[in-house]
Amino acid sequence: MNMSAGKDMNEEAGGLRALSSSREHQQWTARAFACPPELAVAVVALGLAAVVIALGAGALSTPVRIVGGVVTGAIVLVAPGFVVVQPNESVVLILFGRYVGTLLEPRLWWVNPFTVVLRKRVSLRVRNFQSDRIKVNDASGNPIEIAAVVVWRVVDTAKAVFDVEDFEQFVTVQSETALRHLANEYPYDDYSHERISLRGSADEVTKGLQNELQTRLETAGIEVLEARLTHLAYAAEIAEVMLRRQQAEAILAARRTMVQGAVGLVQMALSQLADSDLVELDAERKATMVANLMVVLSGDHSPTPVINTGSLYT
């Protein structure tokens, strides 16, 4: 029973995916005639003259007025077909509910006049989206504040107009969703340097955010040019505690480096003394020398020397 239900659900999901993919639109160039500006000026002048004639200016005969009226009607039908496309702009043409193409080249065009009922202008300029600071838990469960800027542009006008309700709102919602998912995937910081962290692996995090956004926005025909974090901090309620933790971990890391360096210096000193035959050191004197050198090399403050004028054993 369960296997049958699972099979039905998989078939239904597959059918929905196939139906969704079949409904995706692809951008293509509309059929249009490139018009020189002079032609548009001539049509406007002819239209004005025809209107004057049709209204009976002067002592014109009835046949002439009829011709003027016919010309006026023809120009009224032809004129809506003129479309001006600005630089970095496109015009999506729809004829009786059917997508018939997109005008992309900036110039004066003449298209099917009946598309005037529904034409959509879509800007192809590069745009910025600055997200608000959102509070979310990182991979370690710590509340953090994060924000990002997304640089994007429309590359497929058919998808942007027909496959989503509002592509600008779509970018906003999907950007915030991807940002939340990114924050949940990585810890804020990782001092062991064994994992990718939000603060310590900026390039990897930025690349991951851009790739996820591109996948999400592909449906709307959007190209993500850049995605970068603009704000990253612990939430106010734990900021002070996490600052103390960072300071403590930084001190421990510094101490570890100092101890490693001090051990190397002590080993070098003992090795050089043994090679030079300058002094014979037994095990106890070596231990005392090692202790003194470690204090001098690893201490926070300058040591205060104590001169021993007697023997080590007295």
N, C-alpha and C positions, 0 to 999 in steps of 0.2 A: 504493500500500500504506500509506504513512504518512498520507495524507489520509483513508483509510478508518478507520485506527486512531484518528486524532484525532477523526473524526466520532463513532465509537463511544464514545470517552471523554467527549465533550461530551454525548452523549445520556444516558450513564449518570449523569454528574454532574447533569444536569437532572432525571433521574428521581429521584435521591436527594434533591435539594432539594424536589421536589414531594412526595415521600413524607414528608420531615421536616416540611414545612409542614402536611401533612394530619394529622399526628399531634399537632400543637400543640393544647393545651387552652385553653379560654377560661372564665374564671370567670363563674358566674351564681348568682343567689340561690336557695337551696333552698326547696322547698315545706315550710312548717312552720306550726304553729299557735302563736300567742302565748298563753302561759298566765300567768294571775295567780298570784302566790305562794300565795294562799289555796287554789287548786285542788290544788297539789302537797301542801300540808299535809293537806288533806282526803283525798287518795288514800293518803297514808302512814297516817293514822289508820284509814281504812277497811281498809287492808291488815292492820294489826295486829289489828283486831277480827276480821277474817275468819280470821286464823291462830289466834287464841284459840278461836274457834268450831269451826274444823276439827279442832283437837286435842282437842275434847271437854270444854271447861271447863264445870263444873256439870252439871246433869241435863238435858242437851239431847237432843232426839230425833235419830234418825239422819237424817231428811230435812234438818233444820236444819244438821247437820254437813256433809252433802253440799253444801248451798248455800254454806256457808262455804268448803269446799274449792274449789268452782267459782269463787267470787269471788276467792279467794287466787290461783288459777291465772291468772285474767284480769288481776289486778293485776301478777303477776310478768311477764306478757307486755307490759303497757302501761308499766310503770315505766321500763324501759330507754329509752323514747322521750323522756324528759325530759332536756333539755340546757341547761346554764347557760353563756351566753357572757359573758365578762368584757369590760370596756372595753378597746379597742385589741387585741382578740383575735378570731380567727375559728375556725370549726370546719368542716372539710371532711368531707362525708358521702360514703361509698362503700357502695353496695348491691350485693352479689354481684359484685364486681369492676367495677362501673360507677359513674362519677362522677355524683352526683345533685344537686350544688349545694353552696353554702357559706353558712353562717350568719354574718352580719356584725354585726347590731344587738345590742348588749349587753342581754340580758334572759333570762327563762326561756322555753324553747321546747319544743314536743313535736313530734317527727319520727317517721319510720318506725322502730319499735323494732329492726328487723333491721339497721339501720346501726350498732348498737352494736358489732358484730363488728370494724369497722375505721373509726374516726373519728380524724382528725388535727387537732390544735389548732396553729394557726399564729399567731404573734405579729405584729401589725401595728405594733408600736412602732418608733420610729426607733432605729437601731443605728449604732455606730461600728466601723470596722475600722482598726486602726493597723498598717501594714505594717512589717516588719523593714527595717533598713538593708541594701540590696543593692548590690553592686558591679557596675557595668556601664560600657561605653564610650559616650561621647557621640558626636555626629555627627563630631567632629574626631578621634576615636580615643583621647581621653584617658580614663583610668579615673577614674570618679567614684563617690561614695556618695550614694544617694538613698533617700528614704522619703516616704510620704504617708499621709494619713488620709482615709478614705472614709466619708461619712455616707449611709446607705441605709435603705430599708424595703421590705417586701413590699406590692405593690399588686395582684397577681394570684395568688391562692392556688392556683389550678388549675395554672398553669405551675410555680410553686415546688414543688409536691408531686409532680406527674406528669412534667414535662418534663426535670427534672434529678435526679440521684441524691441529692445533698445540697446544697441551695441555699446554706447557709452556707459550706461548703467551696468551692462554685462561686464565690462572691464573693471568697474569699481568693485562689484561683488566678488568676482573671481580673484582679483588681486588680494583682497582682504582674506579670502578663504585660503589661497595659496600661502599667504604670510603666516596665518595661524598654523597651517599644517607644517610649514618649515620650522616654526618655533617648537612644535611638539616633537620634531624628529631629532633635534640636536640639543645638547646641554648648553647652558650659557657660557660656561668655561670648563676646561679640562686641563688641570695642571700636570697630569701625567703624560700629556701629549700623545696619548694612545688613540684618541677619538677626535673626530671633527667637531669643533665647537663653534658657536655663533660668534664669539669674540676673537678666538684664536685662529680661525680658518675663514677669513673674510672672502677670499677668492672662491673657495669651494662652495661656500654658502650662497654667494651671489650667483654663481653658475647654476647651482641647483634650483634657486628661485626662478631664474630666467627660463630654464628648461621646463619647469612645471607650469609656469605661466603661459609659455608658448603652446604647450599641450592643451591647456584649458581654453585658451582663446582662439585656437585653430578653428573651432566651430563658427566663430563670428568673422572669419577672414581677417584677423588681426595679426600683425607682426610685432613681436616684442624686441625692441632694439637694445634696451638696457633695463636692468632691474637691480637696484642697490639699496641696502639698508641705510636709513638716515638717522635712526635713533635706536639705541639698544642699551637698556639699563635694567637693573633689578627694580621691582616694584617698591614703592615707598615703605611698605610695612616691614620689609626684610633688608632694605638697602644698608642700614647701619650694621646689622649682624653680618651680612655678606662682605662688607668692607673690612671688618675686623678679621674675618676668615681669610680674605685675600692677603691682608697684611701679614697674618701669621704664616700662611703658606709661602709668601714671598721671603719672609725671614728664614724659614726652614730651608728653602731652596738656596738662599745665600749662605747659610751656615754649612750646608752640604758641600757647596763649592769651596768654601774656605777650608773645611776639614780635609777634603781631597787634596787641595794644594799644599796644606801643611804637612800631610803625610808624605807627599812626594819630596818636599824640602828636607824633612827629617831623614828620609831614606838616603837622599843624596849626601847630606852632611855626614851620616854615619859611614857611608861607603867611601867618601873622600878621606875621612880620618883613618879608616882602616888601611887604605892604600898608601897613605903618606907616612905611616909609622910615627906620627907626631906624638901620640899618647896612647897608652894601653888602657883600654876600658873594659872592665869586667861587666858582668850582666847587670849588677846593681847600679853601677855608674851609667851604663847605657840607658837603663830605665829612668834614672833621674834626669839625664840629658833629654830624653824623649819627652818626658813630662814637662820640663821647663820650656822646650821649644814649642810644644803644642800650645802651652799657655800663651807664649809670646805671639805665635802666629795666628791663633784662633780667637784671641780675646777681642772684646769690643773697644777697650781703652788701652792706651800705652801702658806697658807693665812698669812697675816700680822695682828696680833691682835690689836685691839684698845680698851684700857681700859676705861670704862665709870665709873667715880667715883661718878656720880650723880644718880638721879633717872631715871627710864625709861621714866617718863612723863615730865622731865625737860630738 
